[in-house]
């Protein structure tokens, strides 16, 4: 099949899956399940009294779609997120061997997020699969830059997971966490960045593409980091998407500053992503790597820290951190990531909640954290692996 035929087939698939237009928001039982588990109090009472109907909201951001149950960065995952009321959808942007932009969380995650190892393309991987042997774990690394766009489009998305004890490809690919599911992973339609733009537009959603760190040395075959950053913006311009609907993201401050300078309309909403690092203390400004006022002076308007940076624990209660307060004082708009990515919270919630572990012991704490982020921190929006929860909260609280 030629590249053109593959693109036409993909376009037809996207059009079929996107129709008919989504008529109403469907939040399902999970948000109420979480609300029912809350301790008695004002938050529980207000949420339980909220019956809908529910509306789409930009406060609810689909993190790679709805990957709690659907293969991330697939048509199906984003359709689910849109049905749950996510007003903004995400495409993490990587590039192929022929320098085409595609939706993948990392340039080197094909071995865990697709079926590439079970296809002939597995032989093209940077590190082809080797099974576990004694104390040596299984290994593989497959990059989008290992294959062409046409080859990428032949792959099927799967839940992001790997069984490092697997001695065969089949066993290695069968590693989905018990709190996720493979029930909806029988089909995972991959997308180019341009196809994600078309799909999200049809779904009535806004856009938050993230330019991913390349796994290859740049420039790549003459393709510079600036070329990469510009191509991302160019695909929105080619699709006629207004800059006001796009929140381009990067962990690389140079990318953000490039957009601010080269594409000022898009740069106004460019998002600088930051995350917890060893030595960071959300309450101690001397441990912070960034001068928040200087970021604002350079034209950065949006900062997206990981959740653990914006909340702290005091006397068993969760509250806004000093870091979050300082960012607001610097006039930075804040976006939080990522709710409902840690699985069950009975044992403290893991990495995303390391600043509040003593206060986390129940899945309903997702809603407690969300309430603090919304009311005390004052975030603009929240990424979630299950957007219905954020949609429910935002509607009930009038956000």
N, C-alpha and C positions, 0 to 999 in steps of 0.2 A: 504494500500500500504506500502511495506517495505521501510526502509531507502535506501537500495540499489536501488530499483526500482525508487524511487524519484530522486536519483542522476543520474541514467541512463536517465530518462525522461528529467531532467534538461540539461544534456549534449547534448542530441539530439536536444532540443529546441535551445540551444546556437549555435550549429553547423548550424542549419537551418537558424537562424536569421543572422548569420555572413556570409553566402554565398548569392550571389557571393561576391568576394572581391571588396572592394570599388575602383571604377575606377578613380574617379576624385573628387576634392573638390567642394562642392556646398555651396556658402555662402548665397544665397537667397537675398531678397530685404532689410532686415533690416539694414545692414551696410551702404548701399547707402542712405537709408532714414535718417539715422543719419548724414551722410556727407552732404546731401542736406540742413539740418537744421543748419549747421555751419554758423557763420558770414563770410562775404567775407574776404579772406586772403590766405596766403600761404598754411595752412593746408587743407583748403577746396579745393583749386585748385589742390593740389597734389593728394588728395584722389579721387576727381571726375574724374581726368584724368586716374585713375587706372582701367583698364578693365579686368585684368586677362590674361590668365588662372591663377588660384590660386593653390598654393601647400600647403600641410600639413607642419606645423611648430611647433617645440617644444616651441616656444614663446607663443603659444596658448594652455592653459591647461583647460580641461573640468572639471569644478567644480561640482562633483557628476554627471557628464554627461552634460546634457543641461537642467537643471531644470526650466528654465524660462517657458518652455512649456511641458516638459515631467516629469513623476514621477522620482525623484532623485534615484540614485544608482540602476537603473534597466537596463536590457539589452537594452531596447528601447532608454533610455536616452543617454547611451554611444554610441549606434549606430549613433544617431543623432549628437553627439559631434564629432565623428570620421568623419562623412560625411562633417562636417563643417571645417575640417582641424586641429582639435586639435591633436597635436603630443604627448601629455601626458594626460593620463586619471587617474581619482582618484577613489579609493575605501577607504572610511572611514571604519575602521575595529573595529567591536565589537565581542562579543562571546556569544554563546548560553548556555543553561543549561548543555549541554554535552561538553562544552568547544571547540566548533567548531567555526572557524572564518567566519564571514559574513559581507556583505557590508551594513552598516547603519551609518547615520551621528552621532547618539548617541545611546548608549546602551538602553536608555529609551525613544525612539521616535516612537515605533511601533504604538501607538494609533493615531499619526498624519500622519504617512507616509505609513501606510498599512491599510488593511480592517479588522484587527484583531478583532475590537470591534463588527463587524457584523458577526463574526464566533463563534463557540463554544469555541475557544481558549481565548475569551475575559474573561472568568471566571478565567483563570489562571493568569491574569495580577496582578502586584503588587498592583495596585489600580483599581479595576473594575469600569466601567463607572457609574457615577451618573449624572442625568440631572440637568440643571439649575433650581433653585427654588428661586423665588423672587430675592433678591440681591446676592444670592450665585451662583457663576458661575458653569457650568458643570465641571466635573473633571474626569481624568483617567490617569493612568501611566502604560504603558506596555513595558517591557524590553525584549531584546533578551534573557537574562538569565532566563526569566520566562518559556521559551519553549525550546524544543529540536530542533536540526537541521531539522529533518524530519517534525516537525510541522511548523517551519519557512518557509520551502519550499512550504507549501500549501497556503501561503498568497499571496495577490496581492498588488503591490505597487500603491499608489495614490499620488496626489499632497500633499505636506507637508502643512497641514492646519487643523485648528479646529475652530468651532464656539462655543465659550464659553457660548453663550446664548441658545444653543441647549438643548431642554428638552428630546430629543430622540437620540439614536445612529445615526440615519440617518441625523438628523439635525446637530449634533455635527460634523459629518464627512464632511458636506457640507459647508466648510469655505474657499474655494480657493479665494485668493485675486483677485480683478477685473482686475489687470494688468497681471495676469497669465491666464491659461485656463485649462479646463478639457477635451478639445477636443481630446487630445492624451493620456488621462489617463484611457481609457477603459481597457487597458492591461498594467500591470507593472510587468515584470518578475524579481523576486528577484534573487540575486546571492550570493553564498558563495564567500569568498575571492579567493579561488582556481579557481572557475569558472570565476571570473573577470580576473584573470591572463591569463587564456586560451583565453577568448574573446578578451582582449586587444592585446594579441600577434597576434591573427588572424587578427585584424584590423591594425596591423603594428604600434601600439602606444607603448610608454614607460609608466612607472608606477609610480604613486605617492600615495601609501597607507598611511593613517593616523591612527596611533594607538590612539583610543579614550579613554578618561578617563572612567574607569569603574564606573557604578552607584552602584555597590555592593562593600562591603568591601573586600579588598584583603589581603591575598590569598583567592580565591574563590574555595572551595572544594579542597584545596591543590594547586591550580593554582595560581602561584605568578605573580607579575608584570613582572619579568624577563622572566618567562615562556611565558607569553603573547607576550612580545617584540621579543623573540627568535622565537616563532612559526610563527610570521608574516614573518620573514626573511626566515625561513626554507621552507615555501611554495614557495618562489621564487627559492630557490636552488633546490627543488624537481622538479620544472617545467623547470629547465635548463635555467633560465633567468640570463643573466650576470648582475653583480652588477652595472655596468655602466648605465644600463637602468632603475634603480630603485632609486627613491627619497623618501625614507621613512620619514614620518613626525610625529611630536608630539609636543603638547603644554607643555609636561612634559620634562624638560631638562634632567632629569635622564634617560629617555628612549633614548634620543639622545646620551648621554654619554655612555650608555650601548652598543649601536650599534657601536660607535666609538671604544670601547675597545674590545667587544666580536666578532664583525664582521667588522673589519677595512675596507674591500673593500666596503661594503655597507655603513659603517660609513662615508666614504669620501663625500657621497652625502646626508647624513642624514640632514633633514631640521628642524630647531628649529622654531616653530610657536609662534608668539607673537601678542598681540592685545592691542588696546587702553584701558586704565583703568582710573578710577576716579583719578584725580590729575596729569595725564600725560599731558605734554606740548611738542609738537613736536619741539619747538624752545628752550626749556630750559633743558639743560643736567642734572641739579640738580633734575629733576623729573623722570629721567629714572631709571628703576629698574635693568638694566643690565650694567655691565662693558663690552663694546663691544670688546675691545682688549683682555680681559680675556676669553671671549667666543671663540675667534679665537685661543688663546693659548691652550685651552682645546681640540681643534681639530674640532670645529664647523666651517664649511665652508659656509653653507647656512642658511640665516635668512629670514623668511617669515613674515613680519609685515602686519597688516591690512592697507588698502590703506590710511586711515586717519592719520596714523603715518608718512607716507612718503611724504605727500604734505602739503603745507601751503598756506595761502592767504596773499598777499601783494599788497596793493593799487588796489584791485579788480582783481588781476591776480593770477593764480595758479602757484606755483613753487615748487622745491624740498625743503623738510624740512631740518632743521639742523640735525635731527635724521638720516635721510636717508644719508646725506653727511658724518656723523660720522661713520655710518656702512660701507660705501664704503671705508673710510679712514682706517678702521680696517681690510680691505681686506675681507669683508664678501660679498658673492654673495646674491643678494636680489631677492625675489619672492613676487609678490603682490597678495592680495586677498581682495574682490571679486568684479569684475566688473559686471554690469547689474544685481545686486541682490536687488537694492533698489526700483525698479519700476520707474515711471515717476519722473523726476528731477525738475519739475517746482517749487516745494516748498523747494528746498535746498538740496535734496538728502538723508536726513536721516543720520543714524549712520556712514555709510562708508565715508561720506563727511563732518563730523562735524568740521574738521579743515579748511574747505574752503567754508562753507555754503554761505557766502555773494557772492561768485563768481559762484554759481551753480543755474541756473534758466531754463535750457532747456535740453532735452534729448541728444542733440548734445554734451553736456559737458562730456558725457562718452568718446567721442573721444579726447576732450581737456585733460582730466585727463590721458587717455591712452598715449597721446603724451608726457606729462610731465614725466610720469613714465618711458617711453622708452628712451626719449632723454635727460632729465635732471637728473633723478635719476639713470638711467642705469640698470633697472631690467633685470633679466635673462628670466623672463616669467610672465604671468598674468593669474590667474584663472578667469574664467568668467562663468556666468550662461547661456550665449549664445555665444559659442566660435567663431562663424562666424565673429563677430565684431573684435575680436583680430586677427584672421587669416587674415582678409581683411587688417587691419592696418599693420600687420607685412609684408605681401607680398608687399603692396604698398611702404613701407619704406625700403624694402630690408633687413629686420631683419632675 
